């Protein structure tokens, strides 16, 4: 048995944010060969479409490592502390960022009916409206947050505040993620492996972006996508073609996993 970890967007999905049939079939073949398969994504559990959840994954490391779920078991659920939220949310309401908080059940925004960003986000994520809530409704249970910087000049003070509580992953185009300090995909993998005593099993990971670096560094066989970041390719032992070019399938064949 081997443990295989897959990032979602840009790794399993194609340019249309869909999983190609060949990739879905490769996952099924991998499962049929009795390997343990885990989705390891920056998306929260609430953000993973049902069409992806029904694939034969043995579990989900979601929210960048903060949320680890198996079908019948929650291994861990790190949530943003309520005191941190009470400090941050009033500043984020009218700040220079478009922000969404990501949790196991809901995605939270400051407002829904008066927020044009909500309409764009919902269409982009292709999720039902029931997944979204306003954080003003209270009882916010979020693992992390993602943001888009609208006003770069006003970002530094907010960045300084976020940095007190979160590790920041800042990408090109003004997109960023804020994950509780010390939490990442790599520590999520480590926590899962320790929970089941799988330290002697061979591990593989597929990723494409900066937030996959900790994941690739944690496994025996780090695999970066050809369409991924240059920094990730530097630490990979194998470069896979994009998913729409059967890259996942070919890599699994090359590693004799399917």
N, C-alpha and C positions, 0 to 999 in steps of 0.2 A: 504493500500500500504506500502511495505517495500522497502528499498534501499539495494541492494546487490552488493558488490564490489569483483571482482575476480582478483587476480594476474594471469599472464599467464604461464610462464615457471616454471615447477615444481609443479604447482598448477592445472591448467586446463589441461596441457599437460602431456603426459606419458613419459617414458624413451626414446622414439623415437622422441620426440618433436611434437607429434600429439595429437589432442584432441580426445579421444575415443568416439565412437558413443553414448555410454550411457551418457557421460557428455554433449555432444551436445544436446541430447534429453532432458536432465534435464534442460538445459538453455532454450530450447523452451517451456517446461512446465512451468517454472518459469515466462517467459514472458506472456504466455497465462493466468496466474493467476494474471496479472496486476501489477506485481512488477516491479520496475525500476532496470535495470541491467547495470552495468558498468564494463568494463575492466579497471583495474588499474595496469599498468605495467611499468617497467623500460624501456621497448622498446619505441622508438619513433614511431610516427604514421607511418613513412615510413617503419619501420621494422615489422609492424604487417601484416602477410600474408593475402591475400585476402580471403582465405578459412576461416579465423577466423573473419575477418571483416563482412562477410555476415551473421554470426550468429546474432540473434535478440538482440544485445546490444543496449541500449538506448543512450550510449555515451562512450567515451574513455578518461580516465585520463592517458596520456602517458608521456614518458620521466621522470618517477619518480615524477610526479606531476606538471611538467613544462608546459604541453600542455593539454588543456581540450577542446575536440571537441564533439559536437553532430552532427547528420547527416546534419542539416541545420544551424548550429550555431557554431562559434568559441567563446568559453567563455573567454579563455585567452591563450596566447602564449608567455611564457617567453623565450627570446633568449639570448645567451651569447653575451655580449657587444662586439662591433667591436674592441674597444681599447684593450680589454682583448685578443681577438683572435690575433690581430697584435703583441702582446707581446709574446704570447704562441707558435703560430704555427711555427715560425722559430726554436724554441728550440725543438719542438716535431718532426721536420723533421728527425733529425738524433740522437735523444735521446735514452734512454734505454727502451723506451716503444713502444709497438705496440698499436696505438691509432686509434679509429674511433669516429668521431663526429656524433651525432644523431639528426636529425631534422625532421620537419613535412613532408618534401618532399623527402629529400635525406639523404644518409649516406656518410660521407666525410672521405677520407683517403689521405695521402700525395701523393700517386701515385697509378695508377691502372695497367698499362701495365708492369711496372718493379717491382711490389711488390708481392712476393710470398705469403705474408700474406693475400693479397686481395683474392686470389683464395680459400684459406682455409676458410676465413670468409664468402665468398659468398656461398660456399657449405654448411657451417654450418647453415647459416641463411635461406638458400633455397629461396632466393629472386632473381628476375630478375636483370641482369646487369645494367639496366637503372636506378635502385635505387641508384647506387653508383656514386660518383663524386670525383675528386681530389680537395682538398681545394685550390690548386694553380690556379684553374679556377676562383676563386674569388666569391663574393656574397654568402658567407657562412652563412646559417641560421640554427643554431644548438641550441638545448635546453640544451644538456649535452654531456658528452663524457664517453666512456668506454675504458679501457686499460688493457693490459697484460704486466707485468714487465718482460722484457728479461734479464736485468742486475740489480740485487738487490743492488749491491754495488754502482751503479750510481744513484739509485732511490732517496735517501734523498734530494738532492738539487732540483730536479724536484717536489718532494712531497711538499717541503716548498713553492715553487712558486704556485703550484696548490692550496694549503691550504689558500693562501691569497684571492682567488676568489671563491673557491668551498668548499662545504661539501663533504668529501671523504668517500666512502663506500668501505672498503678494505676487501676482502674475501680471503679464503685459495686458494692456487695455483697461487698466484700472480695476480689475477683478481681484478680490482677495477673500481669504477664509480666516476665521478666528476660531481656534480649537483650544480647549482648556490646556494649560501648560503641562507639558510632559506627555500629552496624549497624541499618538500618531498611528498610522497603519501598522508600523513595525511593532509597537508595543501591544497593539491589538492582537497581532499574530502570536507574539510571545505569550500573551495571557491565555489565548486559546490552546496553544501547544502545552503549556504548563498545566492547564486545567485537566487535560486528558492524558497527560504523561506521554506525549508524542515526541519527546526530544530526540529520539533515534530515527524518526521517519525522515525520508528525503523530501525536501520542500522546493517548490517552484513558484515564481510570481511573475505575472504579466502586468506591465503598466506603461503609461505614456507621458505623465506630467510630473511636475516638481513634487506634488504631494504623494507620489509613489516612491520617492527615494528611500524613505525609511523601510518600506515594504521590501524593496529589492535588496537592500543591505541586510535584511534579516534572514533571507532564504539561501539555500544551497545553490540554486540556479536562477539568477536574475535575468529576466527577459524584457527588453524594451521594444516598443513598437516603432517601426520605421517612421511613422508620422508623429512621433513623440519629440520631447525636448532633447536638445543636444546634451544637456547635463546628465540626463538619465541614461542616454546611450553610452556615456563614458563609463558607467559602473556596471553595464550589462555584459553578460557573456554571450548573448545571442540577440540579434536584431530580427524581429518578426515583421513580415509584410503587414500592411493594414488588414483589418478584419474583412473588408469587402473584397480583398484579393486572396482570401483563404489563408491569411497569415497565421491565425490561431490554429487552424487545422494542420497546416504544414509543420508548425513548430512542435505540436504534440506528437506528430508522426516522427519527426526528427529525434525527439527525446524518447521514442518507443513507449509512449504512454497510451497511444491508441493504435 
